[in-house]
Amino acid sequence: MSDRPLRVAVFGVGAVGGYFGGTLARVGHDVTFIARGNIAAALRTRGLRVESTAGDFFVHPAKVVEDPASVGPVDLVILGVKAWQVTEVAPLLEPLLGEDSAVLPLQNGVEAADQLAEALGRHRVLGGLCKIFCFQAGPAHVRHLGADPWIGLGELDNRASERVESVRRAFEAAGVAAETPEDILAAIWSKSVFVTAVGAVGAAERVSIGELRTEPRTRRQLIDSMKEIEILARRQGVALPNDVISSSLAFVDSLPAEGTASMQRDLMEGRPSELEAQLGAVVRLAEAAGLDLPINRALYALLLPLEQRAHASRR
């Protein structure tokens, strides 16, 4: 890859896929959105709408297809589906991948890259994470409320590569802060410390981030959940930074007070959530490592019936 316009496919045009795919499309990259149903219809008729604290924009006309096989190989696949859908959609990405193509997963949790590598081959997958506070306000309509948009990406073995650098430069030129962390796995786990704890405690308490961080009892729960996830990561051999808890809390304190995590919103609204990919993974990995994480185990037990009910309603 070079600094020529990238061929990009966005698979999963929700808040995250829509925002980051949209930023590349608006500066001239060849972006195809892969969508169905009302999202595909909205993209075709009025394009992608993004309302953002960094500046509103439209992508119209937007290239949209329903069948990934009709696109052909691309340079980059931005995977924006929910974490619980990764294994289901992974085989559908095969027609999009050429010799040097890369899949960039932006899911919460710590398992997406490995799941994709198992299905597609490790050489086709990057480690990826993002920081942004946004939600899907409607079909092909993204609302970004806070946190400066940021992308972290890297080869899974942390080696330098031209494809990573090319994608990083593309995001930077599109106005998104983009970095290649020294250790991509540590970066993914560092985000998980934050997002899993906020989503789990927020869902259990049914409060906004503002209430979560200011009420002493819930702030203590948040810290305790984060500390347990840090213990698990270090047991897994992940070299988390020493300030992972304090930096995570600082990020929580910077977010809009009225906000909630996506996992919390899905659980509270009766939709399938990323509970299994976030909190469930913490519990499973802890059990496999012989660790007892009582705070996160209790939160998982409390929230699991809501998740099971949401999946049952889809059948």
N, C-alpha and C positions, 0 to 999 in steps of 0.2 A: 504494500500500500504506500501511497505518497500523499501529497496534499491536494490531489485531484478530488473532486466531489466523490463522496462515498456512496455506494449502493447499500441501502439500509432497508431491512424489513423489521417492522414493529409487530410482534406477535403478542397480543394482549393490550388492547387500547383502552386501558383504564386510566387512572390518575397518573401513575408513574410512567407507563409506556407512552401515554398521550403527551405528557409534558416533555419528556426528554426526546422522544421522536419528533415532536413538533418543533422543538428548538433547532434540530438539525435540518428539518424540512424548510423552515422559514429563511435559512441562510443559503439555500441552494443545493443541499445534498438530495440525492435521488431516493426519497423515502416512500416505501409502500407500506400502508397499514393493512394488516390482515385481520379482518373482523367479519362478524356475521350479525344477522338480526337488526335490531334498532340502532346499534352502533354503526354498522355498515351503511344503513340507510341515511343516518345523520351525516356521516362523512361524505357521502355522495351528494347530498342535497345542499348542505350548508358548510361543509368542511369541519375542521377541528377548531374549536374555540377555547382559548386559554385566557383566563382572568388571573392576573399575577401581580403580586406586590413589586415584582421586577419589571412590570410593563405588560399590558394585555396584548395579545396578538391572535390572528386567525391564520390558518393554513387552508386556503381555498383557491383553486380546487385542490382536493386531496386525492392522491392515488390510493385506491382501496380495492382489495380482492378478497374473495372468500376462500379460495383454494391456494395453499402455499405452493403447490406444485406448478402453478401458473406463473410464478414470479421468476424462477430460475435462481442460480447461485448469486449471492450477494456478498459484500465485504463484511457486513455486521448484521447480526440479528439481536435486536433488543427484546429480551423476553420480559414482558410485563404482566404475565398472568399471576394469579394468587399462588402462593407456595404449595398449597395442596394440589394444584393442577399440574405441577412441573412434570412428574413422571408420566402423566396421562398425555401431555402434548409433546413430549420430547421426540417421539418417532416422527411426528408431523414436520419437524424442522429439517429432516434429512434432505429434501429437495432444494433447500435454500443454501446448502453448504457446498462450497467448492474447496479447492486445495488449501487455500489460506484463509478461508472464512472463519469468523469467530462468533460464538454465541456469548452475549453478555447478560447474565442473569442479574436482575435487580430485586430479587425477592428478599423479604425478611427471613431470619433464621440462618442456619449454618450448613444446610444440607443440599441446597439447590445445585451448586457446582458439581458436587460428587454424583448426584443423581443424573445430571446431564452427561457427565463424563462416562458414566456406565452405559448410557444409551447410545451416545454419539461418538465416543472416543475422546480421550483426555486432551488431545492436541487441538480439538475444535472448540474448547470451552475456556473462557476467561473467568477469573474471580471478579465479582463485581458487587458493589453496594452503592447506595445513594442516600443522601440526606436532603429531605425536602418535606415540607408540611403542606400536603395538598389532598384533595379528594375529588371524586367524580360527581360533579353537580348535576349531570344528566348525560345522555348519550353523546359522546364526542365533545364533551364540555368539562374542562378541568378548571378547578379553582385552587390556586396556590395562595395560601394564607400567611406563610411565614417560613423562616429558615432559608438562608441563601442557598439556592440549588447547588448541589455538590455531587460529583461522581468520583468514586474510587474504582480503579480497575488494574488488573495485572495478570500476567501468566500465572498459572497455578503453582509453578515451581519458582516463581519470583525472578526469573531471568528477564533481562531486557529484550524487547522485540520491537520490530518496526511496526507491526500491526497494532500493538498496544499504544505506541507513541503516536501513530497516525490517528487513532480514535481519540486519544487524549487531546491532541491538537484540534481536532474537529469540534469537540465539545467546548474547549476554551474559546475558539473563534466564534462559537454560537452564543457565548455569554454565560456558559456554565463553568464554574470552578471545577477543574478535573485534575486528579492527582494519581500517580502510580505509587502506592504505599510500598515501603521497603519490604513489608511482609503482608501480603494480601489476606492471608488467613487470619492473622492477628487483627487486621482492620475489620474483617467480617464479624469476628467474635466480639470485638469492641462495640460495634453497632448493636449486636444482639444483646449485650449486657444492658444497653439502654432500652431498646425497643421492646424486648420481651418483658422486662420488668414493668415498664409503663403500661403496656397493653394488658398485662395480667392483673396488676393491682387496680388499674383504672376500671377494668371490666368487673372485677369482684366488688369494688366499692361503688361503681356506677357514678363516678364523679369526673369533672373536667380536669384537665392538666393543672389549671390554676388552683383548684381545691386540693388536688392530689399533692402538690408540692408545698402548700402552705400549712395544711393541717398536720400538726406534729406526728399524730399516730400514723397517717397514711404515708407521710414522708419517711418515717422509720421503716414501714413495710417495704417501701420502694428501695431503700438502701439495703435492707436485709436480702431482698430478692436479687439485687445486683451483685452483692457480695457472694451469694451462693453460685451464681452463674460464673463469676470470676474464678472461684475455687474449681469448678468443673473444667473451665477452659485450661487452667494451668495443669490440672491432672491430665488433660488431653495432650499436653505438650505445647500448647499455644503460648507464644511469648507476648502476652498482653503488656501494654505499657503500665508502669507503676501507678500512674494517676488515672487509671481507667474509671474508677468510681467517681472521683471528683470532676473529671471532665464530662462524664455522662450526666451528672447532676447539674453542671453548669449549662449543658445543652437543654436539659429539661427546663431550667429556669429562664431560658431565652425564648421559649415557645409561646405562642398566643395562649392566654389564660383560658379562653373558651374552648380550646381544641381538645380532641380526643384521639387516641391511636386507632388505626384502621381495624385492628383485631377487636378492640373494644366496641367500635361502631357496629361491626358485623354481628358480634354476639348479642348486643343489645337490640338490634333490629331483626334478629331471627334468621340471619343469613349464615351460610357456612363461612367459617373464619380460618385464620392461620394458626389456630390454637395448637394443632398437632405439630406443625412445622416449627413453631416457636417454643411454647412451653412444653408440649409433649416431647419434643426432641431433647430438651434439657432433662426431663425426668427419665427418659429412656437411656440417654447416654450416662447419666449419673448412676442408674441401676447397674449398667454394664461395667462401670468403673468401680463399683462397690462403694459409692458415695450415697449418703442420705442427705438430701436437701429439703428439710421439712417445710420451709416457707413455700417454695415452688411446688412441692408435692401437694401441699394443701390447696394452693391456688388452682392447680390442675384438676384435682378432685372436685373442687367447687364448680369449675366452669365446664367440665366435660359434659354434664347432662344437657347444657344449653347447646353445645356443639352437636351432640348426637341428635337432638331434637331438630336442629336446623337441617342436617343431612337427611333425616327421615322425611322431612316435609318436601324434599326435592324428588323423592321417588314416585 
